[in-house]
Amino acid sequence: MGLLERLRKEWFILGIVLVIAVARLEPAVGVKGGPLKPEITITYIAVSAIFFNSGLSLKTEELTSALMHVKLHLFVQIFTLVFFPTAIWLFLQLLSITPINEWLLKGLQTVGCMPPPVSSAVILTKAVGGNEAAAIFNSAFGSFLGIVITPLLLLLFLGSSSSVPFTSIFSQLFMTVVVPLIIGQIVRRYIKDWLERKKPPFGAISSCVLLMIIYTTFCDTFANPNIDLDKFSLIIIVFIIFSIQMSFMSLTFLFSTRNNSGFTPADTVAIVFCSTHKSLTLGIPMLKIVFAGYEHLSLISVPLLIYHPAQILLGSLLVPTIKSWMVSRQKALKLTRQPKAPVKV
């Protein structure tokens, strides 16, 4: 792959680095009350735009084909929204005695509370040749569930910022997340043919808006002289994130390939990616709402900003290995199911 092609594919990750660097150089532009007025443009307009865009792009009409595979969906959703955050919470009880920055550790907990992403798990499942319909269903269904469950998990494990009452958080979530998502779905019904024909770049639009949110979040950080991020904590967090991903991918793989699991090799591929991937697109706006007023919001966001490119990088590296396993497993299962030829005496 040429350099230009690689840059085209990784532009969003480069964009994250660039907006953080720009925020570091001139934080006054994107701070609360600054020229960009992020308390209106980001809190309401940008977040609403992301979820309206999600509503337009979610192909809910395709989900009916995957609806009947209840066991697979239950496994993915329980692993993602129950086991994952609980396991991270237990792990953090051990890490709390270490000198790692406490706000980065809180950020790890927020990663555990996030729903599955709308796109990356589906893209990787498709690249391997796994159960794409199941991946689409769980990504979409997990996103809908996450709108309600993720804020509850964040409040359960971390508590809210004292300046924002519980009712205010949910009314803002409803107005900037649920309502735009429903409107997007309604609009989609009327312009579905046009959307299928033109294929607007939904992913790129959401990513650009997301870069704006990340930029203003870090402007607040760099404008605050009390915040200090040590390199030791950051390096350790990167190592922990890769370790968590590898451990959970291995765990879901072992669970879904047991003899009596009832899952096909193609199902296992969807399970491994959907259960371990976390949404940055839904996550960052939700953190912005739930932790409004936290001076350490950007530090809490850092693990999620690392987790997102890490899951894509790790997933992409594992695609050939998982694909060769799936093909050989499918061949082996096919051979065992073939009736044996009668032995001639």
C-alpha positions as CSV (number, residue, x, y, z in Angstrom):
1,M,0.0,0.0,0.0
2,G,1.4,3.4,-1.0
3,L,1.9,6.3,1.4
4,L,-1.0,8.3,0.0
5,E,-3.3,5.4,0.3
6,R,-2.3,4.7,3.9
7,L,-2.7,8.4,4.7
8,R,-6.2,8.4,3.2
9,K,-7.2,5.4,5.3
10,E,-5.6,6.7,8.5
11,W,-6.7,10.4,8.1
12,F,-8.9,10.4,11.2
13,I,-6.2,9.1,13.5
14,L,-3.8,11.7,12.1
15,G,-6.6,14.3,12.5
16,I,-6.9,13.4,16.3
17,V,-3.1,14.1,16.7
18,L,-3.4,17.3,14.6
19,V,-6.4,18.8,16.5
20,I,-4.7,18.0,19.9
21,A,-1.5,19.8,18.7
22,V,-3.5,22.8,17.4
23,A,-5.4,23.0,20.8
24,R,-2.0,22.9,22.6
25,L,-0.7,25.9,20.5
26,E,-3.8,28.1,20.8
27,P,-6.3,26.8,23.5
28,A,-8.1,30.2,23.9
29,V,-9.9,29.7,20.5
30,G,-11.9,26.6,21.6
31,V,-12.4,27.1,25.3
32,K,-15.8,27.6,27.0
33,G,-16.8,31.2,26.2
34,G,-14.2,31.5,23.5
35,P,-14.7,32.5,19.8
36,L,-16.1,29.1,18.8
37,K,-18.7,29.1,21.6
38,P,-18.4,25.4,22.3
39,E,-21.1,25.5,25.0
40,I,-23.6,25.9,22.1
41,T,-21.8,24.8,18.9
42,I,-20.4,21.6,20.4
43,T,-22.7,20.7,23.3
44,Y,-25.9,21.0,21.2
45,I,-25.2,21.5,17.4
46,A,-22.2,19.1,16.9
47,V,-23.5,16.3,19.2
48,S,-27.0,16.5,17.5
49,A,-25.4,16.4,14.1
50,I,-23.5,13.2,14.9
51,F,-26.6,11.4,16.0
52,F,-28.8,12.7,13.2
53,N,-26.1,11.4,10.9
54,S,-26.1,8.0,12.7
55,G,-29.9,7.9,12.3
56,L,-29.6,8.5,8.6
57,S,-26.9,5.9,8.1
58,L,-28.2,3.1,10.3
59,K,-29.7,0.5,8.0
60,T,-32.3,-0.8,10.4
61,E,-34.2,-2.5,7.6
62,E,-31.3,-4.9,7.2
63,L,-31.4,-6.0,10.8
64,T,-34.5,-8.2,10.5
65,S,-32.5,-11.0,8.8
66,A,-30.2,-11.2,11.9
67,L,-33.0,-10.8,14.4
68,M,-33.6,-14.5,15.1
69,H,-30.0,-15.3,16.3
70,V,-31.0,-14.3,19.9
71,K,-28.2,-16.4,21.6
72,L,-25.5,-14.5,19.7
73,H,-27.0,-11.1,20.4
74,L,-27.4,-11.8,24.1
75,F,-23.8,-13.0,24.3
76,V,-22.4,-9.8,22.6
77,Q,-24.6,-7.3,24.5
78,I,-24.1,-8.9,28.0
79,F,-20.3,-9.2,27.4
80,T,-20.1,-5.6,26.1
81,L,-22.4,-3.8,28.6
82,V,-22.2,-6.0,31.7
83,F,-19.0,-8.2,31.8
84,F,-16.6,-5.6,30.2
85,P,-17.3,-2.7,32.6
86,T,-17.5,-5.0,35.6
87,A,-14.1,-6.7,34.8
88,I,-12.5,-3.2,34.2
89,W,-13.9,-2.0,37.6
90,L,-12.4,-5.0,39.4
91,F,-9.0,-4.5,37.5
92,L,-9.0,-0.9,38.5
93,Q,-9.3,-1.8,42.2
94,L,-5.8,-3.3,41.8
95,L,-4.4,-0.4,39.7
96,S,-5.7,2.2,42.1
97,I,-2.7,1.5,44.4
98,T,-0.2,2.3,41.6
99,P,1.1,5.8,40.8
100,I,-0.8,5.8,37.5
101,N,-2.8,9.1,37.0
102,E,-6.2,8.6,38.6
103,W,-8.1,10.5,35.9
104,L,-6.6,8.2,33.2
105,L,-7.8,5.2,35.3
106,K,-11.3,6.7,35.4
107,G,-11.0,7.1,31.7
108,L,-10.3,3.3,31.4
109,Q,-13.6,2.7,33.3
110,T,-15.4,4.9,30.8
111,V,-14.0,2.8,27.9
112,G,-15.6,-0.3,29.6
113,C,-19.0,1.5,29.8
114,M,-19.1,2.3,26.0
115,P,-21.4,0.6,23.5
116,P,-20.0,-1.2,20.4
117,P,-19.1,1.1,17.4
118,V,-21.4,1.5,14.5
119,S,-18.7,0.7,11.8
120,S,-15.3,-0.7,12.8
121,A,-16.6,-4.1,14.0
122,V,-18.7,-4.5,10.9
123,I,-15.9,-3.6,8.6
124,L,-13.5,-6.1,10.2
125,T,-16.1,-8.9,10.3
126,K,-16.8,-8.2,6.5
127,A,-13.0,-8.3,5.8
128,V,-12.7,-11.7,7.4
129,G,-15.9,-13.0,5.8
130,G,-17.7,-13.5,9.1
131,N,-21.4,-13.1,9.9
132,E,-21.8,-9.6,8.7
133,A,-25.6,-9.4,9.4
134,A,-25.0,-10.3,13.0
135,A,-22.2,-7.7,13.3
136,I,-24.5,-5.0,11.8
137,F,-27.4,-6.0,14.1
138,N,-25.2,-5.9,17.3
139,S,-23.5,-2.6,16.3
140,A,-26.8,-0.9,15.7
141,F,-28.7,-2.5,18.6
142,G,-25.7,-1.9,20.9
143,S,-25.7,1.8,19.9
144,F,-29.4,2.1,20.7
145,L,-29.0,0.3,24.0
146,G,-25.9,2.4,24.8
147,I,-27.9,5.7,24.6
148,V,-29.7,4.6,27.8
149,I,-27.3,2.1,29.4
150,T,-23.9,3.9,28.9
151,P,-24.9,7.0,30.9
152,L,-26.3,4.8,33.7
153,L,-23.1,2.8,33.8
154,L,-20.9,5.9,33.9
155,L,-23.0,7.3,36.8
156,L,-22.9,3.9,38.5
157,F,-19.1,3.4,38.3
158,L,-17.9,7.0,38.4
159,G,-20.7,9.3,39.5
160,S,-21.6,12.5,37.7
161,S,-20.0,15.9,38.0
162,S,-21.5,17.7,40.9
163,S,-22.4,20.7,38.8
164,V,-24.8,18.7,36.6
165,P,-27.9,17.2,38.1
166,F,-29.0,13.7,37.0
167,T,-32.3,14.9,35.4
168,S,-30.4,17.5,33.4
169,I,-28.0,14.9,32.0
170,F,-30.9,12.7,30.8
171,S,-32.9,15.6,29.4
172,Q,-29.8,16.7,27.4
173,L,-29.1,13.2,26.3
174,F,-32.7,12.9,25.1
175,M,-32.6,16.2,23.2
176,T,-29.2,15.8,21.6
177,V,-29.0,12.0,21.2
178,V,-32.4,10.3,21.1
179,V,-34.4,13.0,19.2
180,P,-31.8,13.5,16.4
181,L,-31.4,9.8,16.0
182,I,-35.1,9.2,15.6
183,I,-35.4,12.2,13.2
184,G,-32.5,10.7,11.2
185,Q,-34.3,7.3,11.0
186,I,-37.6,9.0,9.9
187,V,-35.8,11.1,7.2
188,R,-34.0,7.9,6.0
189,R,-37.4,6.2,5.3
190,Y,-38.3,8.9,2.8
191,I,-34.9,9.3,1.1
192,K,-33.7,5.7,1.3
193,D,-33.4,5.2,-2.5
194,W,-31.4,8.5,-2.9
195,L,-29.1,7.5,0.0
196,E,-28.5,4.0,-1.5
197,R,-27.8,5.6,-4.9
198,K,-25.5,8.5,-3.8
199,K,-23.9,6.8,-0.8
200,P,-23.1,10.0,1.2
201,P,-19.8,9.7,3.2
202,F,-21.6,9.4,6.6
203,G,-18.4,8.1,8.3
204,A,-16.3,11.0,7.2
205,I,-19.0,13.6,8.2
206,S,-19.2,12.1,11.8
207,S,-15.5,11.9,12.0
208,C,-15.0,15.6,11.1
209,V,-17.6,16.7,13.7
210,L,-15.9,14.4,16.2
211,L,-12.6,16.1,15.6
212,M,-14.2,19.4,16.5
213,I,-15.5,17.9,19.8
214,I,-12.0,16.5,20.6
215,Y,-10.4,19.9,19.7
216,T,-12.6,21.9,22.1
217,T,-12.2,19.3,24.9
218,F,-8.4,19.6,24.7
219,C,-8.6,23.4,24.4
220,D,-10.2,23.3,27.9
221,T,-7.4,21.1,29.1
222,F,-4.5,23.2,27.9
223,A,-6.1,26.4,29.1
224,N,-6.2,24.9,32.6
225,P,-2.8,25.3,34.3
226,N,-3.7,22.8,37.1
227,I,-3.8,19.7,34.7
228,D,-0.6,17.7,34.4
229,L,-0.2,14.5,32.4
230,D,2.9,12.4,33.1
231,K,4.4,10.3,30.3
232,F,4.8,7.3,32.6
233,S,1.0,7.0,33.1
234,L,0.3,7.5,29.4
235,I,2.7,4.7,28.3
236,I,1.3,2.3,30.9
237,I,-2.3,3.1,29.8
238,V,-1.4,2.3,26.2
239,F,0.1,-1.0,27.3
240,I,-3.0,-1.8,29.5
241,I,-5.3,-1.0,26.6
242,F,-3.6,-3.4,24.2
243,S,-3.5,-6.1,26.9
244,I,-7.2,-5.6,27.6
245,Q,-8.1,-6.0,23.9
246,M,-6.0,-9.1,23.4
247,S,-7.3,-10.7,26.6
248,F,-11.0,-10.0,25.8
249,M,-10.6,-11.1,22.2
250,S,-9.0,-14.4,23.4
251,L,-11.8,-14.8,26.0
252,T,-14.6,-14.3,23.5
253,F,-12.9,-16.6,21.0
254,L,-12.6,-19.4,23.6
255,F,-16.2,-19.0,24.8
256,S,-17.7,-19.0,21.3
257,T,-15.6,-21.9,20.0
258,R,-16.5,-24.4,22.7
259,N,-18.1,-27.7,21.4
260,N,-21.5,-27.0,22.7
261,S,-21.6,-23.2,22.1
262,G,-23.9,-23.5,19.1
263,F,-21.9,-20.8,17.2
264,T,-20.5,-21.2,13.7
265,P,-17.0,-20.0,12.8
266,A,-18.6,-17.0,11.0
267,D,-20.5,-16.2,14.2
268,T,-17.3,-16.3,16.2
269,V,-15.7,-13.7,14.0
270,A,-18.7,-11.3,14.6
271,I,-18.6,-12.1,18.4
272,V,-14.9,-11.4,18.7
273,F,-15.0,-8.0,17.1
274,C,-18.5,-6.8,18.3
275,S,-17.8,-7.8,22.0
276,T,-14.4,-6.1,22.3
277,H,-14.8,-2.9,20.2
278,K,-16.0,0.4,21.7
279,S,-17.6,3.4,20.1
280,L,-15.7,6.7,20.0
281,T,-18.4,8.4,17.9
282,L,-21.0,7.8,20.6
283,G,-18.6,7.9,23.5
284,I,-17.0,11.3,23.3
285,P,-20.3,13.2,23.0
286,M,-21.7,11.2,26.0
287,L,-18.7,12.0,28.1
288,K,-19.1,15.6,27.2
289,I,-22.7,15.5,28.5
290,V,-22.3,13.3,31.6
291,F,-19.0,15.0,32.7
292,A,-19.9,18.6,31.8
293,G,-18.0,20.9,34.1
294,Y,-15.2,18.4,35.0
295,E,-11.9,20.1,34.6
296,H,-10.3,16.7,34.0
297,L,-12.8,15.7,31.1
298,S,-10.0,15.6,28.5
299,L,-7.9,13.2,30.7
300,I,-10.9,11.0,31.2
301,S,-11.3,11.0,27.3
302,V,-7.6,10.0,26.6
303,P,-8.0,6.2,27.1
304,L,-11.0,6.1,24.7
305,L,-9.0,8.2,22.2
306,I,-6.2,5.5,22.4
307,Y,-8.6,2.6,22.4
308,H,-10.2,3.6,19.1
309,P,-7.1,3.5,16.9
310,A,-5.8,0.5,18.9
311,Q,-8.9,-1.6,18.2
312,I,-8.6,-0.8,14.4
313,L,-4.9,-1.5,14.3
314,L,-5.1,-4.8,16.2
315,G,-8.2,-5.9,14.3
316,S,-6.6,-5.2,11.0
317,L,-3.4,-7.1,11.9
318,L,-5.4,-10.1,13.0
319,V,-7.7,-10.2,9.9
320,P,-5.5,-12.7,7.9
321,T,-5.0,-15.0,10.9
322,I,-8.7,-15.0,11.8
323,K,-9.6,-15.5,8.2
324,S,-7.3,-18.6,7.7
325,W,-8.7,-20.0,11.0
326,M,-12.3,-19.5,9.9
327,V,-11.7,-21.1,6.5
328,S,-9.9,-24.2,7.9
329,R,-12.5,-24.6,10.6
330,Q,-15.4,-24.4,8.1
331,K,-13.7,-27.0,5.9
332,A,-13.1,-29.3,9.0
333,L,-16.8,-29.0,10.0
334,K,-17.9,-29.7,6.4
335,L,-15.8,-32.9,6.4
336,T,-17.2,-34.1,9.7
337,R,-20.8,-33.6,8.5
338,Q,-20.3,-35.5,5.3
339,P,-21.8,-39.0,5.4
340,K,-19.2,-41.7,5.4
341,A,-19.1,-44.0,2.4
342,P,-20.2,-47.6,3.2
343,V,-17.3,-50.0,3.5
344,K,-17.4,-52.8,0.9
345,V,-16.7,-56.2,2.2
